[in-house]
Amino acid sequence: MNKALLSLAIGGFGIGLTEFVIMGILPEIATAFDISIPTAGHFISAYALGVVVGAPVLTGIGSKYPANRVLLALMIWFTVFNTLSAFATGYNSFITLRFLSGLPHGAFFGIGSVVAGQLSKPGKQAQGIAIMFSGLTFANLLGVPLGTYLGKHFSWNLSFLLVGLVGVLVVLSVKLWMPLLKKSSETRFLEDLKIFKRVELWLIILLTTIGTGGFFAWYSYISPLITDVAGHAPEMVSVAMILAGLGMVIGNFIGAKLAERFSPIHAIIIILSCMTFCLALNTVLASDKVMILVMTFVIGAVTFCISTPIQMLIIKASKGSETLGSSLNQSAFNIGNASGAYFAGIPIAMGYGYTSADWVGAAMAGSGVLIALVIIMLRKRNKQQEKLENSNL
């Protein structure tokens, strides 16, 4: 494997670890700070807010400098504030550090996606992007279970020290393996902002937010599905998380193949249609102890097929300002994270049971299919207008 791509994958591993490990040790953090678990959930939201804010801001600042130096600076920032998170003494300090830790997330994946495409062989850009995102999937398979184990059996601080250690590895790998690259954007940031005038860009951001929100509607409530609905012992939740992580690893590379076999937009329609079906089917099968584990693997695989195609879609739609567009997609992912969990929680709070979260997820994924169809219709209309204008000339 290209060592430069491997350094991006290690970075994805670290980011995936810090984003998801907190979900497994939230009770321990709540106990340590003497707050309720819902209040501790603010730390997850603070990280997501950091991603949303940091993606365009840090991408804009970094566009003036060589991409390899920007990636290095982002991961130094990541390492410092995730390590400091392990030494937080209370709610205020920890929520501030979680926000600061989230700032480089979107910019790293945004710039990294463009760099991964540049480092790949012609026609293999999808595979390059998939390699970077493989770090995120392996984090769910290996890093998150390890970090959760350390947090639950020893101390929550160790979970974030683990993230800091991975951050050091990322910094070293980017420093040693990433070649000298040109600026991440050749245009001024104010020029880059003109992409916000493109209707298709906004539709893709909406597609990412709503479509991937279907995954987070399911994933946010996977623990009670395993224990309360299927009747498994609490220890089986860790097994289910590993199965989901394994599915994500496999699905990530399947998605890259689909993006090469079809166009990214058609691959997304296929994936979101499958996600809609699987989430709806899970409402029926969730009470079966065996099938709930099978579906956990399947849903993990299907949903993470979308990572590469949707990243390629927004890069192509952001022509001339690819890095900014790519980073904005990471903001959309995190808005989808928050909105999926929020909307899925509404029917649960109303007493409809935990499987109702899957119906919400199916509805969100299905809505993503409709948005993708609108994008195709918009493209056809634009082509027709171009032909008409050319014929008039």
C-alpha positions as CSV (number, residue, x, y, z in Angstrom):
1,M,0.0,0.0,0.0
2,N,1.1,3.6,-0.7
3,K,2.6,4.8,2.6
4,A,1.0,8.2,2.1
5,L,-2.4,6.6,1.8
6,L,-1.6,4.5,4.9
7,S,-0.9,7.7,6.9
8,L,-4.4,9.0,5.9
9,A,-5.9,5.7,7.0
10,I,-4.1,5.9,10.4
11,G,-5.5,9.4,10.7
12,G,-9.0,8.1,10.0
13,F,-8.5,5.4,12.6
14,G,-7.7,8.1,15.3
15,I,-10.7,10.3,14.3
16,G,-13.0,7.3,14.3
17,L,-11.7,6.2,17.7
18,T,-12.3,9.6,19.4
19,E,-15.7,10.1,17.8
20,F,-17.2,6.7,18.8
21,V,-15.4,5.5,21.9
22,I,-17.1,8.1,24.1
23,M,-20.5,6.5,23.3
24,G,-19.4,3.3,25.1
25,I,-18.0,5.0,28.2
26,L,-20.5,7.7,28.7
27,P,-21.8,6.2,32.0
28,E,-18.3,6.2,33.4
29,I,-17.7,9.8,32.4
30,A,-21.0,10.8,33.9
31,T,-20.1,9.1,37.2
32,A,-16.6,10.7,37.2
33,F,-18.0,14.2,36.7
34,D,-21.1,13.6,38.9
35,I,-23.6,14.4,36.2
36,S,-26.5,12.5,34.5
37,I,-25.9,10.4,31.4
38,P,-28.2,12.8,29.3
39,T,-26.0,15.7,30.4
40,A,-22.9,13.7,29.5
41,G,-24.4,13.4,26.1
42,H,-23.6,17.0,25.6
43,F,-19.9,16.0,25.1
44,I,-20.9,14.1,22.0
45,S,-22.8,17.1,20.7
46,A,-19.8,19.4,21.5
47,Y,-17.5,17.2,19.4
48,A,-20.0,17.2,16.5
49,L,-20.3,21.0,16.7
50,G,-16.5,21.2,16.5
51,V,-16.6,19.2,13.3
52,V,-19.3,21.4,11.8
53,V,-17.5,24.6,12.6
54,G,-13.9,23.5,12.0
55,A,-14.5,21.9,8.5
56,P,-15.0,25.1,6.5
57,V,-13.0,27.4,8.8
58,L,-9.8,25.3,9.0
59,T,-10.1,24.3,5.4
60,G,-10.2,28.0,4.5
61,I,-7.2,28.9,6.6
62,G,-5.2,25.8,5.4
63,S,-6.0,26.4,1.7
64,K,-3.0,28.9,1.5
65,Y,-0.5,26.3,2.5
66,P,0.8,22.9,1.1
67,A,-1.7,20.2,1.8
68,N,0.9,17.9,3.5
69,R,1.8,20.7,6.0
70,V,-1.9,21.4,6.7
71,L,-2.6,17.7,7.3
72,L,0.3,17.6,9.8
73,A,-0.9,20.7,11.6
74,L,-4.4,19.3,11.9
75,M,-3.2,16.1,13.4
76,I,-0.9,17.9,15.9
77,W,-4.0,19.9,17.0
78,F,-6.0,16.6,17.1
79,T,-3.3,14.9,19.3
80,V,-2.9,17.8,21.7
81,F,-6.5,18.3,22.6
82,N,-7.5,14.7,22.7
83,T,-4.6,14.0,25.1
84,L,-5.7,17.0,27.2
85,S,-9.2,15.5,27.3
86,A,-7.8,12.7,29.4
87,F,-6.9,15.2,32.1
88,A,-10.2,17.2,32.2
89,T,-11.5,17.8,35.7
90,G,-15.1,18.6,35.2
91,Y,-18.0,19.3,32.8
92,N,-16.8,22.7,31.6
93,S,-13.2,21.7,30.9
94,F,-14.2,18.5,29.2
95,I,-16.9,20.0,26.9
96,T,-14.5,22.7,25.8
97,L,-11.8,20.1,25.0
98,R,-14.3,18.0,23.1
99,F,-15.3,20.9,21.0
100,L,-11.6,21.8,20.3
101,S,-10.9,18.1,19.5
102,G,-13.6,18.0,16.9
103,L,-12.3,21.1,14.9
104,P,-9.7,19.3,12.7
105,H,-12.0,16.3,11.9
106,G,-13.8,17.7,8.9
107,A,-10.8,19.5,7.5
108,F,-8.6,16.4,7.7
109,F,-11.2,14.2,5.9
110,G,-12.0,17.0,3.4
111,I,-8.4,17.7,2.4
112,G,-7.4,14.0,2.8
113,S,-10.1,12.9,0.4
114,V,-8.7,15.2,-2.3
115,V,-5.2,14.2,-1.5
116,A,-6.1,10.5,-1.6
117,G,-7.5,10.9,-5.1
118,Q,-4.4,12.7,-6.2
119,L,-2.1,10.0,-4.8
120,S,-4.0,7.2,-6.4
121,K,-3.4,5.7,-9.9
122,P,-5.6,7.0,-12.7
123,G,-9.1,5.5,-12.5
124,K,-8.5,4.2,-8.9
125,Q,-9.4,7.4,-7.1
126,A,-12.3,5.6,-5.4
127,Q,-10.0,3.0,-4.0
128,G,-7.6,5.7,-2.6
129,I,-10.5,7.4,-0.8
130,A,-11.7,4.1,0.5
131,I,-8.3,3.3,1.9
132,M,-8.4,6.6,3.9
133,F,-11.9,5.8,5.2
134,S,-10.9,2.2,6.0
135,G,-9.1,3.7,9.1
136,L,-12.5,4.9,10.3
137,T,-14.1,1.5,9.8
138,F,-11.2,-0.3,11.5
139,A,-11.5,2.1,14.4
140,N,-15.0,0.7,14.9
141,L,-13.8,-2.9,14.5
142,L,-10.7,-2.7,16.8
143,G,-10.1,0.6,18.4
144,V,-13.5,1.4,19.8
145,P,-13.9,-2.0,21.6
146,L,-10.4,-1.6,23.0
147,G,-11.0,1.9,24.1
148,T,-14.3,1.0,25.6
149,Y,-12.7,-1.9,27.5
150,L,-10.1,0.3,29.0
151,G,-12.7,2.9,30.0
152,K,-15.0,0.5,31.6
153,H,-12.5,-1.8,33.4
154,F,-9.8,0.7,34.4
155,S,-10.4,4.5,33.8
156,W,-12.2,6.6,31.2
157,N,-9.0,8.7,31.0
158,L,-7.1,5.8,29.4
159,S,-9.5,5.8,26.5
160,F,-8.4,9.3,25.5
161,L,-4.8,8.6,26.3
162,L,-5.2,5.8,23.7
163,V,-6.5,8.4,21.2
164,G,-3.5,10.6,22.0
165,L,-1.1,7.7,21.3
166,V,-2.8,7.1,18.0
167,G,-2.5,10.8,17.3
168,V,1.3,10.6,17.8
169,L,1.5,7.8,15.3
170,V,-0.5,9.8,12.8
171,V,1.7,12.9,13.2
172,L,4.8,10.7,12.6
173,S,3.4,8.9,9.6
174,V,2.2,12.1,7.9
175,K,5.6,13.7,8.6
176,L,7.6,10.8,7.3
177,W,5.4,9.4,4.5
178,M,3.4,12.2,3.0
179,P,5.1,13.7,0.0
180,L,5.4,17.5,-0.6
181,L,2.1,18.5,-2.1
182,K,0.8,21.7,-3.6
183,K,-1.7,24.0,-1.9
184,S,-5.0,22.3,-1.2
185,S,-6.8,25.1,-3.2
186,E,-5.3,27.2,-5.9
187,T,-8.0,29.9,-5.5
188,R,-8.6,32.4,-2.7
189,F,-11.0,31.3,0.1
190,L,-13.5,34.0,-0.9
191,E,-13.5,32.5,-4.4
192,D,-14.0,29.1,-3.0
193,L,-17.2,30.4,-1.2
194,K,-18.8,30.8,-4.6
195,I,-19.6,27.1,-4.6
196,F,-22.4,27.9,-2.2
197,K,-24.3,29.3,-5.2
198,R,-24.5,25.8,-6.7
199,V,-27.9,24.2,-6.1
200,E,-26.5,20.7,-6.6
201,L,-24.0,21.2,-3.7
202,W,-26.7,22.1,-1.3
203,L,-28.7,19.0,-2.4
204,I,-25.7,16.8,-1.8
205,I,-25.2,18.3,1.7
206,L,-28.9,17.6,2.4
207,L,-28.6,14.1,0.9
208,T,-25.7,13.4,3.3
209,T,-27.4,14.8,6.3
210,I,-30.7,13.0,5.8
211,G,-29.5,9.8,4.1
212,T,-26.7,9.0,6.5
213,G,-28.9,10.1,9.4
214,G,-30.8,6.9,8.8
215,F,-27.7,5.0,9.8
216,F,-27.2,7.0,13.0
217,A,-30.9,6.6,13.9
218,W,-30.2,2.8,14.0
219,Y,-26.7,2.9,15.5
220,S,-27.6,5.3,18.3
221,Y,-30.0,2.8,19.8
222,I,-28.2,-0.5,18.9
223,S,-27.5,-1.3,22.6
224,P,-31.2,-1.5,23.7
225,L,-32.1,-3.3,20.5
226,I,-29.6,-6.1,21.5
227,T,-30.6,-6.3,25.1
228,D,-34.2,-5.1,25.5
229,V,-35.6,-6.3,22.2
230,A,-33.6,-9.4,21.3
231,G,-33.0,-10.3,25.0
232,H,-29.3,-10.7,24.9
233,A,-27.1,-10.2,27.9
234,P,-25.4,-6.8,28.1
235,E,-22.0,-8.4,27.3
236,M,-23.3,-9.2,23.8
237,V,-23.4,-5.5,22.9
238,S,-19.7,-5.5,22.5
239,V,-19.9,-8.5,20.2
240,A,-22.6,-6.7,18.2
241,M,-20.4,-3.6,17.9
242,I,-17.5,-5.8,16.6
243,L,-19.9,-7.3,14.0
244,A,-21.1,-3.9,13.0
245,G,-17.4,-2.7,12.7
246,L,-16.5,-5.8,10.6
247,G,-19.5,-5.0,8.3
248,M,-18.3,-1.4,8.0
249,V,-14.8,-2.5,6.9
250,I,-16.2,-4.7,4.2
251,G,-18.9,-2.3,3.1
252,N,-16.3,0.6,2.7
253,F,-14.5,-1.3,0.0
254,I,-17.7,-2.6,-1.7
255,G,-18.8,1.1,-1.9
256,A,-15.6,2.0,-3.7
257,K,-16.2,-0.8,-6.2
258,L,-19.8,0.4,-6.8
259,A,-18.5,3.9,-7.3
260,E,-16.2,2.6,-10.0
261,R,-18.8,0.3,-11.6
262,F,-21.5,2.9,-11.6
263,S,-21.5,6.7,-11.3
264,P,-21.3,7.9,-7.7
265,I,-24.9,9.2,-7.7
266,H,-26.3,5.8,-9.0
267,A,-24.2,3.9,-6.5
268,I,-25.7,6.1,-3.7
269,I,-29.2,5.3,-4.9
270,I,-28.5,1.6,-4.8
271,I,-26.9,1.8,-1.4
272,L,-29.6,4.0,0.2
273,S,-32.4,1.8,-1.3
274,C,-30.7,-1.3,0.3
275,M,-30.3,0.6,3.6
276,T,-34.0,1.5,3.6
277,F,-35.0,-2.1,3.0
278,C,-32.6,-3.5,5.7
279,L,-33.6,-1.1,8.4
280,A,-37.3,-1.8,7.7
281,L,-36.6,-5.6,7.8
282,N,-34.7,-5.2,11.1
283,T,-37.9,-4.1,12.8
284,V,-39.3,-7.5,12.1
285,L,-36.2,-9.6,12.9
286,A,-34.8,-7.6,15.9
287,S,-36.6,-9.9,18.4
288,D,-34.7,-13.0,17.1
289,K,-31.4,-13.5,19.0
290,V,-29.5,-14.8,15.9
291,M,-31.0,-12.6,13.2
292,I,-30.4,-9.4,15.2
293,L,-26.6,-10.2,15.1
294,V,-26.8,-11.1,11.4
295,M,-28.6,-7.8,10.6
296,T,-26.2,-5.8,12.7
297,F,-23.4,-7.0,10.4
298,V,-25.4,-6.5,7.3
299,I,-26.6,-3.0,8.2
300,G,-23.1,-2.0,9.1
301,A,-21.8,-3.2,5.7
302,V,-24.6,-1.6,3.7
303,T,-24.5,1.8,5.4
304,F,-20.7,2.2,5.1
305,C,-20.8,1.4,1.4
306,I,-21.9,5.1,1.0
307,S,-18.7,6.7,2.4
308,T,-16.6,6.8,-0.8
309,P,-19.4,7.4,-3.4
310,I,-20.8,10.3,-1.5
311,Q,-17.4,11.8,-1.0
312,M,-16.6,11.5,-4.7
313,L,-20.0,13.0,-5.5
314,I,-19.4,16.2,-3.6
315,I,-15.8,16.5,-4.8
316,K,-17.1,16.5,-8.4
317,A,-19.8,18.9,-7.6
318,S,-17.3,21.3,-6.0
319,K,-15.0,21.6,-9.1
320,G,-12.5,24.4,-8.5
321,S,-13.0,24.3,-4.7
322,E,-12.9,20.5,-4.1
323,T,-11.3,20.7,-0.7
324,L,-13.9,23.0,0.8
325,G,-16.7,20.9,-0.7
326,S,-15.2,17.7,0.6
327,S,-14.9,19.1,4.1
328,L,-18.5,20.4,4.1
329,N,-19.6,16.8,3.6
330,Q,-18.0,15.9,6.9
331,S,-20.0,18.6,8.6
332,A,-23.1,17.1,7.0
333,F,-22.2,13.6,8.3
334,N,-22.1,15.0,11.8
335,I,-25.4,16.9,11.5
336,G,-26.8,13.6,10.3
337,N,-25.3,12.0,13.4
338,A,-27.2,14.4,15.7
339,S,-30.4,14.5,13.7
340,G,-30.7,10.8,13.3
341,A,-30.3,10.2,17.0
342,Y,-32.7,13.0,17.8
343,F,-35.5,12.0,15.4
344,A,-35.2,8.3,16.3
345,G,-35.6,9.2,19.9
346,I,-39.0,10.9,19.5
347,P,-41.1,7.7,18.8
348,I,-39.1,5.9,21.5
349,A,-40.0,8.6,24.0
350,M,-43.6,8.3,22.9
351,G,-43.6,4.7,23.9
352,Y,-43.4,3.0,20.5
353,G,-40.4,0.8,21.4
354,Y,-36.8,0.7,20.3
355,T,-37.6,-0.8,16.9
356,S,-39.4,2.5,16.0
357,A,-35.9,4.0,15.6
358,D,-35.3,1.7,12.7
359,W,-38.5,2.9,11.0
360,V,-37.2,6.4,11.4
361,G,-33.9,5.4,9.9
362,A,-35.6,3.7,7.0
363,A,-37.6,6.9,6.3
364,M,-34.5,9.0,6.4
365,A,-32.6,6.7,4.1
366,G,-35.6,6.5,1.7
367,S,-35.7,10.3,1.7
368,G,-32.1,10.3,0.7
369,V,-33.0,8.2,-2.4
370,L,-35.6,10.9,-3.3
371,I,-33.0,13.7,-3.0
372,A,-30.6,11.7,-5.2
373,L,-33.3,11.4,-7.9
374,V,-33.8,15.2,-7.7
375,I,-30.1,15.6,-8.3
376,I,-30.3,13.4,-11.4
377,M,-33.3,15.4,-12.7
378,L,-31.5,18.7,-12.0
379,R,-28.5,17.5,-14.0
380,K,-30.7,16.4,-16.9
381,R,-32.4,19.8,-16.9
382,N,-29.1,21.6,-16.9
383,K,-27.8,19.6,-19.8
384,Q,-31.0,20.3,-21.8
385,Q,-30.5,24.0,-21.1
386,E,-26.9,23.9,-22.2
387,K,-27.9,22.2,-25.5
388,L,-30.6,24.8,-26.1
389,E,-28.2,27.6,-25.5
390,N,-25.6,26.1,-27.8
391,S,-28.1,25.6,-30.5
392,N,-29.2,29.2,-30.2
393,L,-25.6,30.3,-30.7
